[in-house]
Amino acid sequence: MYLRYGIPRGLRSLRTNWKANFNTILILSSSLSVLGMIALLYLNLTHFSEIWFSNSKISLFLDSGIEAERRTALLEQVRGLELVRKAELITPREGLKALSETLGTNQNILAGAGVEGIPYTIDLELRVGHQEQIGGVARSLANLPGVEDVLYTERRLREVRMFFTVLQGVGGFFIALILTSLFLIVSHATKLSLHSRREEIEILSLVGATRGFIRSSVIVEGLLIALAGGLFSVLTIWICFLFLRAGLSWKELTSSLQGEAIFFGLRDLMYALGAASLLGAVSSYFAVNKLLKDMET
């Protein structure tokens, strides 16, 4: 049925009404591009957050009077913990250097204040997948003899997770709106095509053509329109992605993220194009069904 009538008639209808169909494809492409950019931004934000989580550190500030042997023993004790991926001892001079790099200040200026007030610290990182336990680990380490204070990023982690929770809710709402608009766009385009072929459909009905036979060409047409809109949107999103990734290099703060930016995988793109095509086919199905019912009454 589809090979004999559906596909050839659907392709012929696309060529006949190419102007209207091209406008529909552009509108679909624009909507899908917005939807794709939202998904891509969220994908990269979660990817960057995972990188940040994996690099989150706990800093143990040691007592000023702690002896060298005790510092070494404490470092080995921390390294022996199951959840700790890496731990290193930071001397006051190394801490001063790191502080000057963070502040963007000449180290010699800060060195004038002396290093006596800067404590030895142990910086450690948790294994990937255990960052959510950072608060509990930090509190347990704070009770170790020789540890004066602990600095960690639990508060920031909670704020980041809350941000992504809100972002998921807002993004889901807008995605639902865009999907609804896509359904209505394809349905409206199908109705326009059906009205121009009303006589043909009536003749097919009179000669005994089944509903499935009549629907086949309309479904193929809607599917191809949605697929073409999806392909255009993928190209648009890819071009925008290249510009955004290039834009990360403009600022020193974000230049390190340029190589970490990711695009959709091939399998994800195939799923998305399949979903768009299915949406076009379903909306065309409902549109032609409504017309056939109207013709029978």
C-alpha positions as MATLAB code, in Angstrom:
seq = 'MYLRYGIPRGLRSLRTNWKANFNTILILSSSLSVLGMIALLYLNLTHFSEIWFSNSKISLFLDSGIEAERRTALLEQVRGLELVRKAELITPREGLKALSETLGTNQNILAGAGVEGIPYTIDLELRVGHQEQIGGVARSLANLPGVEDVLYTERRLREVRMFFTVLQGVGGFFIALILTSLFLIVSHATKLSLHSRREEIEILSLVGATRGFIRSSVIVEGLLIALAGGLFSVLTIWICFLFLRAGLSWKELTSSLQGEAIFFGLRDLMYALGAASLLGAVSSYFAVNKLLKDMET';
ca = [
       0.000    0.000    0.000;
       2.713    2.469    0.959;
       4.989    1.381   -1.892;
       2.199    1.429   -4.499;
       0.436    4.615   -3.463;
       1.496    6.170   -0.153;
       5.134    7.047   -0.819;
       4.807    8.053   -4.534;
       1.701   10.161   -3.854;
       3.239   11.770   -0.773;
       6.379   12.747   -2.700;
       4.286   14.137   -5.551;
       2.250   16.211   -3.122;
       5.462   17.614   -1.613;
       6.623   18.721   -5.066;
       3.230   20.157   -6.020;
       2.853   22.260   -2.854;
       6.561   22.918   -2.368;
       6.187   26.572   -1.369;
       3.731   25.883    1.447;
       5.682   22.806    2.525;
       8.964   24.727    2.510;
       7.476   27.403    4.790;
       6.241   24.668    7.111;
       9.702   23.065    7.148;
      11.304   26.418    8.043;
       8.850   26.962   10.901;
       9.407   23.413   12.132;
      13.157   23.843   11.846;
      13.066   27.036   13.914;
      11.018   25.418   16.676;
      13.154   22.283   16.708;
      16.318   24.407   16.768;
      15.093   26.220   19.891;
      14.227   22.877   21.463;
      17.609   21.435   20.480;
      19.563   24.424   21.824;
      17.774   24.150   25.165;
      18.684   20.468   25.339;
      22.277   21.123   24.220;
      22.822   23.895   26.769;
      21.446   21.685   29.530;
      23.636   18.795   28.355;
      26.758   20.960   28.490;
      25.836   22.544   31.816;
      25.438   19.120   33.407;
      28.685   17.991   31.766;
      30.577   21.011   33.106;
      29.052   20.513   36.550;
      30.216   16.878   36.600;
      33.725   18.060   35.773;
      33.505   20.640   38.540;
      32.165   18.069   41.005;
      34.995   15.688   40.155;
      37.494   18.465   40.871;
      35.875   19.609   44.112;
      38.368   19.558   46.947;
      38.471   19.369   50.700;
      41.190   21.432   52.344;
      42.374   20.478   55.828;
      44.084   23.356   57.653;
      46.564   21.896   60.125;
      47.470   23.261   63.546;
      50.315   25.773   63.403;
      52.434   23.849   65.927;
      52.058   20.398   64.376;
      55.317   18.514   63.942;
      56.645   17.275   60.594;
      56.264   13.596   61.527;
      52.656   14.157   62.550;
      51.956   16.003   59.254;
      53.342   13.077   57.271;
      51.385   10.540   59.324;
      48.197   12.551   58.911;
      48.730   12.741   55.144;
      49.155    8.960   54.910;
      46.057    8.469   57.060;
      43.998   10.632   54.709;
      45.381    8.859   51.637;
      44.367    5.546   53.122;
      40.690    6.474   53.247;
      38.562    4.489   50.759;
      36.764    7.477   49.200;
      39.865    9.621   48.743;
      41.228    9.672   45.199;
      44.224   11.918   45.791;
      45.714   13.870   48.692;
      48.770   16.096   48.906;
      50.444   18.232   51.527;
      50.680   21.952   50.709;
      53.459   23.918   52.400;
      52.948   27.561   53.420;
      55.172   28.713   50.546;
      53.169   26.641   48.026;
      49.975   27.984   49.535;
      51.275   31.533   49.130;
      52.034   30.858   45.470;
      48.562   29.408   44.870;
      46.989   32.404   46.615;
      48.938   34.865   44.480;
      47.854   33.028   41.306;
      44.229   33.050   42.424;
      44.320   36.771   43.238;
      46.404   37.607   40.168;
      48.997   39.309   42.404;
      52.769   39.225   42.303;
      53.968   36.599   44.771;
      56.735   38.893   46.049;
      54.152   41.408   47.243;
      52.408   38.802   49.370;
      55.714   37.331   50.495;
      56.437   40.606   52.269;
      53.767   39.702   54.778;
      55.642   36.507   55.576;
      54.511   32.902   55.487;
      54.369   32.393   59.230;
      50.616   32.953   59.361;
      49.880   30.506   56.540;
      49.246   26.968   57.841;
      50.164   23.670   56.270;
      47.168   22.218   54.439;
      46.186   18.851   53.037;
      44.186   19.135   49.803;
      42.265   16.012   48.852;
      39.819   14.950   46.160;
      37.146   12.278   46.421;
      36.732    9.502   43.908;
      34.328   10.173   41.022;
      30.802    9.221   42.018;
      31.269    9.993   45.714;
      31.169   13.803   45.574;
      27.742   13.843   47.234;
      29.366   12.479   50.381;
      31.773   15.402   50.589;
      30.015   16.925   53.596;
      30.168   13.750   55.694;
      33.787   13.088   54.769;
      34.788   16.669   55.608;
      33.079   16.554   58.999;
      34.772   13.263   59.892;
      38.181   14.642   58.874;
      37.636   17.727   61.024;
      37.770   15.510   64.112;
      41.259   14.190   63.331;
      43.984   15.294   65.782;
      46.083   18.081   64.311;
      43.319   19.434   62.025;
      42.366   22.999   62.917;
      39.739   23.730   60.258;
      38.152   22.238   57.129;
      37.106   24.015   53.960;
      34.845   22.321   51.408;
      32.192   23.174   48.824;
      29.077   21.415   50.118;
      27.039   24.619   50.076;
      27.963   25.338   46.477;
      27.136   21.775   45.490;
      23.669   22.094   47.018;
      23.088   25.366   45.206;
      24.213   23.885   41.882;
      21.934   20.854   42.314;
      19.009   23.121   43.176;
      19.738   25.183   40.069;
      19.612   22.097   37.856;
      16.393   20.931   39.502;
      14.729   24.270   38.734;
      16.240   24.241   35.239;
      14.772   20.801   34.554;
      11.304   21.959   35.567;
      11.418   25.159   33.510;
      13.000   23.388   30.541;
      10.421   20.611   30.656;
       7.600   23.158   30.586;
       8.984   24.944   27.522;
       9.780   21.651   25.790;
       6.145   20.596   26.255;
       4.990   23.895   24.731;
       7.322   23.505   21.747;
       6.249   19.898   21.134;
       2.616   20.977   21.210;
       3.343   23.729   18.691;
       5.156   21.223   16.452;
       2.128   18.940   16.521;
      -0.180   21.809   15.606;
       2.134   23.095   12.839;
       2.306   19.735   11.062;
      -1.417   19.181   11.588;
      -2.220   22.582   10.076;
       0.081   21.952    7.098;
      -1.581   18.572    6.559;
      -5.049   20.136    6.614;
      -4.015   22.644    3.939;
      -2.713   19.820    1.783;
      -5.868   17.786    2.366;
      -8.168   20.628    1.285;
      -6.285   20.899   -2.022;
      -6.743   17.132   -2.493;
     -10.308   16.885   -1.215;
     -11.724   15.876   -4.588;
      -9.109   13.168   -4.984;
      -9.914   11.795   -1.516;
     -13.650   11.821   -2.281;
     -13.058    9.882   -5.498;
     -10.895    7.353   -3.679;
     -13.654    6.919   -1.095;
     -16.279    6.411   -3.794;
     -14.287    3.719   -5.572;
     -13.924    1.794   -2.315;
     -10.452    2.799   -1.100;
      -9.951    2.003    2.588;
      -9.097    4.614    5.167;
      -5.648    3.141    5.554;
      -5.013    3.464    1.826;
      -6.124    7.114    1.796;
      -4.174    7.929    4.957;
      -0.921    6.414    3.674;
       0.119    9.285    1.386;
      -0.861   11.930    3.962;
       1.113   10.198    6.704;
       4.153    9.912    4.416;
       3.889   13.614    3.586;
       3.710   14.673    7.240;
       6.553   12.339    8.157;
       8.835   13.714    5.434;
       8.027   17.330    6.314;
       8.884   16.704    9.971;
      12.048   14.803    9.010;
      13.209   17.638    6.734;
      12.554   20.154    9.507;
      14.562   17.973   11.899;
      17.522   17.768    9.511;
      17.549   21.551    9.016;
      17.398   22.063   12.782;
      20.362   19.703   13.364;
      22.413   21.735   10.894;
      21.362   24.985   12.607;
      22.189   23.651   16.071;
      25.587   22.409   14.875;
      26.480   25.839   13.451;
      25.351   27.546   16.689;
      27.390   25.040   18.691;
      30.530   25.888   16.718;
      29.989   29.617   17.382;
      29.337   29.036   21.085;
      32.396   26.842   21.468;
      34.521   29.432   19.693;
      33.070   32.084   22.000;
      34.384   30.239   25.062;
      37.930   31.087   23.970;
      37.282   34.831   24.145;
      37.546   34.882   27.935;
      40.383   33.381   29.938;
      37.894   32.221   32.551;
      36.011   30.017   30.061;
      38.814   29.085   27.664;
      39.509   25.869   29.580;
      35.932   24.738   28.872;
      36.302   25.055   25.105;
      37.712   21.559   24.707;
      35.151   20.142   27.161;
      32.053   21.336   25.256;
      30.115   18.376   23.864;
      27.557   17.866   21.096;
      24.792   15.304   20.798;
      25.889   11.765   19.988;
      24.898   10.175   16.684;
      22.482    7.820   18.414;
      20.791   10.719   20.225;
      20.385   12.584   16.926;
      18.866    9.504   15.282;
      16.409    9.131   18.149;
      15.493   12.835   17.921;
      14.934   12.676   14.156;
      12.872    9.526   14.592;
      10.763   11.209   17.274;
      10.220   14.279   15.051;
       9.212   12.058   12.118;
       6.838   10.089   14.344;
       5.299   13.321   15.614;
       4.721   14.448   12.010;
       3.161   11.101   11.085;
       0.870   11.084   14.143;
      -0.332   14.672   13.622;
      -1.041   13.895    9.934;
      -2.912   10.759   10.959;
      -5.267   12.703   13.236;
      -5.740   15.450   10.651;
      -6.738   13.077    7.823;
      -8.936   11.061   10.169;
     -10.866   14.188   11.084;
     -11.358   15.059    7.412;
     -12.591   11.569    6.587;
     -15.080   11.702    9.455;
     -16.335   15.095    8.296;
     -16.816   13.728    4.792;
     -18.895   10.822    6.074;
     -21.306   13.019    8.060;
];
